[in-house]
Amino acid sequence: MPSFSVKSRTNLNQAHPDLQVLFNDVIQFVDCSIICGYRNERDQNEAYDKGFSKLRFPQSRHNKLPSEAVDAVPYPIDWNDIKRFQNFGKFVINRANKLFKEGKINNKIVWGGNWKTFKDYPHFEIYKS
């Protein structure tokens, strides 16, 4: 069974408890890495400057502790395999919906791959209405 690396575990431990429950569930089925949880001001603004985020610090869901967002990717990482990212994202959202319906997480989860204009395939966040 897959398991998280120390780095992925550290990143996930910075995240909202619902995201922790979700990805601790996901890792039982799919090998993945949590490449980002919390982002400080320098890291968030660097992500913005490089075009990886549309938000400057402190507007991102990554900028709170615990973070309300994580960036998770299927492992091993192949940034050019968009179809694999799409399949992974759909799997994660299906698991999130299941866990929400079962009352194991308290919030719905949004996937950046479903956004209309800026596709952010690694991004998963707590839904805020």
C-alpha positions as CSV (number, residue, x, y, z in Angstrom):
1,M,0.0,0.0,0.0
2,P,1.3,3.5,-0.8
3,S,2.4,5.8,2.0
4,F,3.3,9.5,2.2
5,S,6.9,10.6,2.3
6,V,8.1,12.7,5.3
7,K,7.8,15.9,3.1
8,S,4.2,15.0,2.0
9,R,3.2,14.2,5.6
10,T,4.7,17.5,6.8
11,N,2.8,19.4,4.2
12,L,-0.4,17.5,4.9
13,N,-0.1,18.1,8.7
14,Q,-0.3,21.9,8.0
15,A,-3.7,21.5,6.3
16,H,-7.3,21.6,7.6
17,P,-8.4,18.4,9.3
18,D,-10.9,17.6,6.5
19,L,-8.0,17.7,4.0
20,Q,-6.0,15.4,6.2
21,V,-8.8,12.9,6.5
22,L,-9.4,13.1,2.7
23,F,-5.8,12.5,1.6
24,N,-5.1,9.9,4.3
25,D,-8.0,8.1,2.6
26,V,-6.8,8.7,-0.9
27,I,-3.3,7.4,-0.2
28,Q,-4.8,4.0,0.6
29,F,-5.8,3.7,-3.1
30,V,-3.5,5.9,-5.1
31,D,0.2,6.8,-4.6
32,C,0.4,10.6,-4.4
33,S,2.4,13.5,-3.0
34,I,1.3,16.5,-1.1
35,I,3.6,19.1,-2.7
36,C,2.2,22.1,-0.8
37,G,0.0,22.9,2.2
38,Y,0.7,26.2,3.9
39,R,2.4,29.0,1.9
40,N,4.1,31.9,3.7
41,E,4.2,35.4,2.1
42,R,7.4,34.9,0.1
43,D,6.3,31.5,-1.3
44,Q,2.8,32.7,-2.2
45,N,4.0,35.8,-4.0
46,E,6.6,33.7,-5.8
47,A,3.9,31.3,-6.9
48,Y,1.9,34.3,-8.1
49,D,4.9,35.8,-9.9
50,K,5.6,32.5,-11.7
51,G,1.9,32.2,-12.8
52,F,1.2,29.2,-10.5
53,S,-1.4,31.2,-8.5
54,K,-3.8,34.0,-9.3
55,L,-3.6,35.4,-5.8
56,R,-1.0,37.3,-3.8
57,F,-0.5,36.8,-0.1
58,P,-2.7,36.6,2.0
59,Q,-5.7,35.9,-0.3
60,S,-4.9,32.2,-1.1
61,R,-6.4,29.4,0.8
62,H,-2.8,28.2,1.3
63,N,-2.1,31.3,3.4
64,K,-3.8,30.2,6.6
65,L,-2.8,27.7,9.3
66,P,-4.2,25.2,9.1
67,S,-4.2,25.8,5.3
68,E,-7.6,25.4,3.6
69,A,-5.9,24.1,0.5
70,V,-3.3,21.6,-0.6
71,D,-1.6,20.8,-3.9
72,A,-1.6,17.1,-4.4
73,V,-0.3,15.1,-7.4
74,P,-0.2,11.5,-8.5
75,Y,3.2,9.9,-7.9
76,P,5.5,9.6,-9.7
77,I,5.0,13.1,-10.9
78,D,4.8,13.7,-14.7
79,W,3.8,17.4,-15.2
80,N,3.1,16.7,-18.8
81,D,0.5,13.9,-18.2
82,I,-2.6,16.1,-17.9
83,K,-4.9,13.1,-18.4
84,R,-3.4,11.5,-15.3
85,F,-3.9,14.7,-13.3
86,Q,-7.5,14.8,-14.4
87,N,-8.1,11.2,-13.5
88,F,-6.5,11.7,-10.1
89,G,-8.5,14.9,-9.5
90,K,-11.8,13.1,-10.3
91,F,-10.9,10.3,-8.0
92,V,-10.1,12.6,-5.1
93,I,-13.3,14.5,-5.6
94,N,-15.3,11.3,-5.6
95,R,-13.6,10.2,-2.4
96,A,-14.3,13.7,-0.9
97,N,-18.0,13.5,-1.8
98,K,-18.2,10.0,-0.3
99,L,-16.5,11.1,3.0
100,F,-18.7,14.2,3.2
101,K,-21.9,12.1,2.7
102,E,-20.7,9.7,5.4
103,G,-20.0,12.6,7.8
104,K,-16.3,11.8,8.0
105,I,-15.4,15.3,6.7
106,N,-17.5,18.4,7.5
107,N,-16.8,20.5,4.3
108,K,-17.1,19.9,0.6
109,I,-13.9,20.0,-1.4
110,V,-13.3,22.0,-4.6
111,W,-10.8,20.9,-7.2
112,G,-8.9,23.5,-9.3
113,G,-9.2,21.2,-12.3
114,N,-12.9,22.1,-12.4
115,W,-12.3,25.8,-12.5
116,K,-13.5,27.5,-15.7
117,T,-10.6,29.8,-16.6
118,F,-7.5,28.9,-14.6
119,K,-7.0,25.1,-14.5
120,D,-5.0,24.2,-11.4
121,Y,-5.0,20.4,-11.5
122,P,-2.9,19.9,-8.3
123,H,-5.1,22.2,-6.2
124,F,-7.8,21.0,-3.7
125,E,-9.5,23.4,-1.2
126,I,-12.2,23.6,1.4
127,Y,-15.4,24.9,-0.2
128,K,-16.6,28.2,1.1
129,S,-20.0,29.4,-0.1
